[in-house]
Amino acid sequence: MDDHHLAMKLADDAGKLLLELRKRGLEGAELGLAGDREANALILDALRTARPDDGLLSEECIDRPDRLHMRRVWIVDPLDGTREYMSGRDDWAVHVALAVDGKPQAGAVAVPAMGRLLSTAAPAAATRQSREKPVILVSRTRAPELAAALAAHLGADLRPMGSAGAKAAAVIAGEADLYFHAGGQHEWDNCAPLAVALAAGLHATRADGSTIIYNQADVRVPDLVIGRPELAREAVTFLRSQSARAG
C-alpha cells in the first residue's frame, strides 16, 4: 500500500472506531479521553507495522527528538476537535499525514460524522458554490483577533466551526470560501488538512503567505490560511498589511 492509501485507510479506520465508541455509553470527558487514546493506538500500531522506519509526531504521544533527523515523519492528530466529539457535534476529524523533508507528501482527513473522507490518494477538486457573500470559517472557541476586520475587508460573513480538518473539508466542498486561523496551532492540527487542501487546488500557507515547513523542533504553527486561491491571496495581502501596521 502506498503512502497516500495508507493515510486514507488509517484516517478512515480511526474515524469508524470513534463513531462506534460513541455508542458505548461513555459521555463527556470520559468519551473524549477514550477517543483520543483508542484512535491514537489504532493509528500508531498500524504505522509501526506498515512503516517501522519512519518517524512520528502525534498529539497524543510524547515527542521524540529523533524524528528531527528523519526525512519521513508521520504527523497525526487521532481526534481533532475532542471538545466537539465529546459534546455530540459533527465537526471533529481524524488527521493522518506524512511529511517528507518538511513538506506534506501524503495526507487524509476523515470527518466521520459528516460522512467525509478526503485524501491525497484520490484528491477531490475544490468546488465553488454561488453565494451572495464569501464565507470565512474560524475557530468556534478562539476566533482570530483580525477575523472581523478581514471579513469586512473581503465583504464576507464569518462562520464558526470546530476541527481544522472539518473546516478544510468544508472549503474543499464549496460550503465556505476561506479558513483563517491565528493564535496558535500545532503541526498535527494542520498538516493533513493542508495536504488535502493543496491536492484539491486550494491555497494553503501561513497568514503572511509563507510556506509551512513541518517536522520542526518547535511544533507550533502560529497561523494559517486555506481557501480559494484568488480570495486567499487577497486575504494574505490584507493580513500582511495589518501585521506591518502593528509592527
C-alpha positions in Angstrom: 0.0 0.0 0.0 1.5 3.4 -1.0 1.7 6.3 1.5 -1.5 8.0 0.1 -3.7 5.0 0.5 -2.2 4.1 3.9 -3.0 7.6 5.2 -6.5 7.3 3.9 -7.1 3.8 5.4 -5.8 4.9 8.8 -8.0 8.0 8.9 -11.0 6.0 7.8 -10.4 3.2 10.3 -9.9 5.6 13.2 -13.0 7.5 12.2 -15.1 4.4 12.2 -13.7 3.4 15.6 -14.6 6.8 17.0 -18.2 6.5 15.7 -18.5 3.1 17.3 -17.0 4.4 20.6 -19.8 6.9 20.8 -22.3 4.0 21.1 -20.7 2.5 24.2 -22.5 4.9 26.6 -19.5 7.0 27.5 -20.1 10.7 27.9 -18.2 14.0 28.3 -14.5 13.9 29.3 -14.5 10.1 29.6 -15.6 9.8 26.0 -13.1 12.3 24.8 -10.2 10.6 26.7 -11.2 7.2 25.3 -11.5 8.6 21.8 -8.0 10.2 21.9 -6.5 7.0 23.4 -8.1 4.4 21.2 -7.8 6.2 17.9 -4.2 7.0 18.6 -3.4 3.4 19.4 -5.1 2.1 16.2 -3.1 4.5 14.0 0.3 4.0 15.8 0.0 0.2 15.8 -0.7 0.3 12.1 2.2 2.6 11.4 4.6 0.6 13.4 3.7 -2.4 11.2 3.5 -0.7 7.8 6.2 1.9 8.2 8.5 0.9 11.0 11.4 3.0 9.9 9.5 6.3 9.7 9.3 9.0 12.3 6.2 10.0 14.2 4.7 13.1 15.7 1.3 12.7 17.4 -0.6 15.0 19.6 -1.2 12.0 21.9 2.4 10.8 22.3 5.5 12.2 24.0 7.6 13.8 21.3 10.8 12.0 20.4 13.7 14.3 19.1 15.0 11.5 16.9 12.3 12.4 14.4 14.2 15.6 13.6 16.9 13.5 11.9 14.4 11.6 9.7 13.3 12.6 6.2 9.9 10.8 6.6 7.7 11.7 9.5 4.0 10.8 10.1 2.1 13.7 11.7 -1.1 12.6 13.4 -4.0 14.0 15.3 -6.2 11.0 16.1 -9.1 13.2 17.2 -9.0 16.8 16.2 -11.9 18.6 17.9 -12.1 16.5 21.1 -14.5 19.1 22.6 -16.9 18.7 19.6 -16.6 14.9 19.6 -17.5 14.5 23.3 -20.3 17.0 23.2 -22.1 15.2 20.3 -21.3 17.6 17.5 -20.3 16.5 14.0 -17.4 18.9 13.3 -14.5 16.8 14.5 -11.9 14.9 12.4 -9.1 12.5 12.2 -5.8 13.8 10.7 -3.1 11.5 9.2 -0.3 13.0 7.2 3.2 12.1 6.0 5.8 14.9 5.8 8.9 14.2 3.6 11.8 16.7 4.1 9.3 19.0 5.8 6.7 19.0 3.1 3.3 17.3 3.3 3.7 14.5 0.9 0.5 12.4 1.6 -2.4 13.0 3.9 -6.0 12.2 4.7 -8.8 13.9 6.7 -11.8 11.9 7.9 -14.9 13.8 9.1 -16.8 10.6 10.0 -20.0 12.2 11.5 -20.4 14.1 8.2 -19.5 11.1 6.0 -16.4 12.8 4.6 -13.1 11.2 3.7 -10.6 13.4 1.9 -7.2 12.1 0.8 -4.3 12.8 -1.5 -4.8 9.2 -2.8 -7.9 10.4 -4.7 -7.8 14.2 -4.5 -11.2 15.9 -4.7 -11.1 19.1 -6.7 -12.3 22.0 -4.7 -15.8 23.2 -5.8 -17.3 26.6 -5.6 -20.9 27.4 -4.6 -22.6 30.6 -5.7 -23.5 32.8 -2.7 -24.1 36.5 -2.1 -21.0 36.9 0.2 -17.9 34.8 0.7 -17.9 32.7 3.9 -14.8 32.6 6.2 -14.5 29.8 8.7 -12.9 30.5 12.0 -12.5 28.6 15.3 -15.6 28.1 17.4 -13.7 28.9 20.6 -10.9 31.3 19.7 -11.6 33.3 16.5 -8.6 35.4 15.4 -8.4 39.0 16.5 -8.3 40.1 12.9 -11.2 37.9 11.7 -13.8 40.7 11.8 -11.5 43.1 10.1 -10.7 40.6 7.4 -14.3 39.8 6.9 -15.2 43.5 6.5 -12.3 43.9 4.0 -13.5 41.0 1.9 -17.2 41.7 2.3 -17.5 38.2 3.8 -19.5 36.5 6.6 -17.8 34.8 9.5 -18.9 31.3 10.4 -17.5 29.4 13.5 -16.7 25.7 13.1 -14.8 23.1 15.2 -11.9 20.9 13.9 -9.4 22.3 11.4 -10.0 19.2 9.3 -13.7 19.9 9.2 -13.1 23.4 8.2 -10.7 22.4 5.4 -13.2 19.8 4.2 -15.9 22.5 4.1 -13.8 24.8 2.0 -13.0 21.9 -0.4 -16.7 21.1 -0.7 -17.5 24.7 -1.5 -19.5 25.3 1.6 -17.1 28.1 2.6 -14.5 30.1 0.7 -11.7 30.6 3.2 -10.4 29.2 6.5 -8.4 31.6 8.7 -6.8 30.8 11.9 -4.4 32.7 14.1 -3.5 32.4 17.8 -1.7 29.1 17.7 -1.9 25.6 16.4 0.5 22.7 16.2 1.7 20.7 13.3 -0.7 17.9 13.9 -3.6 20.4 13.7 -3.0 21.4 10.1 -0.6 19.1 8.3 -3.2 16.7 7.0 -5.8 19.5 6.3 -3.1 21.4 4.4 -2.1 18.3 2.4 -5.7 17.6 1.2 -6.3 21.3 0.5 -3.2 21.6 -1.7 -4.2 18.4 -3.5 -7.6 20.0 -4.2 -6.0 23.0 -5.8 -6.5 25.4 -2.9 -4.2 28.0 -1.4 -2.7 26.8 1.9 0.0 28.9 3.7 0.8 30.9 6.8 -1.1 34.1 7.1 1.8 36.1 5.6 1.8 33.8 2.6 4.9 31.8 3.6 5.1 28.0 3.2 4.6 25.9 6.4 7.6 23.6 7.0 6.8 20.5 9.1 8.8 18.3 11.4 10.3 21.2 13.3 11.7 21.2 16.8 9.1 23.8 17.7 5.9 22.3 16.5 3.8 25.4 16.9 2.2 26.9 13.8 1.1 30.5 14.6 -1.5 31.0 11.8 -3.0 29.5 8.7 -5.0 30.5 5.6 -6.7 27.9 3.4 -9.0 28.9 0.6 -9.9 29.7 -2.9 -6.6 31.0 -4.5 -7.9 34.4 -5.6 -9.6 35.1 -2.3 -6.8 33.7 -0.2 -4.2 35.9 -2.0 -6.4 39.0 -1.2 -6.7 37.8 2.4 -2.9 37.3 2.7 -2.2 40.8 1.3 -4.6 42.3 3.9 -3.2 40.4 6.8 0.4 41.3 5.8 -0.6 45.0 5.8 -2.2 44.7 9.2 0.9 43.0 10.5 3.2 45.7 9.1 1.0 48.4 10.6 1.1 46.7 14.0 4.9 46.3 13.8 
